[in-house]
C-alpha cells in the first residue's frame, strides 16, 4: 500500500521530465514513487499541451495514452483515488502557471517529442492487466469490421469478445454460446462513480474477477441498443457464429473512469422455459481501457 507521504511529496521539481518509452505499454507494475512521478509529469505535459499546443495531434494522443496508463499504475500501486486526483491537480496547477514560451517548458516539450514520436506511429500495442489483456489496434477498414480495442473472455463454456470496433469505436459485446442458446438482450453493468467512493476490490476472493465487480445497487446499467449477427471478423477465435450487442457511447466514458483493478459485468438475458429470465454473466477487467482508448485517438 502506498503511503500518503509518498503521494503528498510527489516531485516538486519543475520538469526533469522522464518519459522513457520502456514504460509505455507496460503492465503498470512500477513502484509507487515512479508511478506518481510519471503521472505528475505526463499530466503536466498533457495539460500544458492543451493550453499551449505543444505537440502534433499524434504525439499529443500518445502522451495522453501514457498519462492514462500512468494513472492506472498509480492506482494499482495502492494509491487511493483521492491521492491520485491530488497529484493530477498539482500537475495541472503547475502547467497553468507556466508561460507557453518558457525555456523549461520548451525543453521538456522537446524531450516528450523525442520519446513519443515513434510511439505515436505504432499501429498496435498490448496492455496487460492483473488478470486479462487489452489489445489495441489503430488499423481501420472501410469495408471490414475490425476490433480496435478488445479483450477476450471465457465464462463457463461460452466465449466473448468485448471492446471497441470500427471507425466509430462502437462498444460491442460479441458472444458465442456453446449450447447455441440465443439471448434476447444484453446489459453492461459498471460501478457508478458518482454514488460510490471507490472500487469494490476483493482479489483474494474465490470468485476471481467477479469479486471486483460493484454490487447492482452501486452501479449504472447500460442496455444494449442493438442485437445483430456478428461479422466473422469480430467473433472469438474459432467461433463460426455469434451475436453482437452494441452499447451506448456514454458507456465507454463511464468505463474509462473506473479503477483498472475492478471488473465490468456483462449480462446476457435468455427467456426461460417457465417464463422467468435466465441470466449468464461474464466479467471484463477494466485494466488500461482508458489508456487503450486514448491510444486509438
Secondary structure, 3 states (H helix, E strand, C coil): CCCHHHHHCCCCCCCCCCCCHHHCCCCCCCCHHHHHHHHHHHHHHHHHHHHHCCCCHHHHHHHHHHHHHHHHHHHHCCCCHHHHHHHHHHHHHHHHHCCCCCHHHHHHHHHHHHHHCCHHHCCEEEEECCCCEEEEECCCCCCCCCEEEEEEEEECCEEEEEEEECCCCEEEEEEECCCCCCCCEEEEEEECCCCCCCCCCCCCCCCHHHHHECCHHHEEEEECCEEEECCHHHCCCCCCCCEEEEECHHHHHHHHCCCCCCEEEEEEEEECCCCCEEEEEEEEECCCHHHHHHHHC
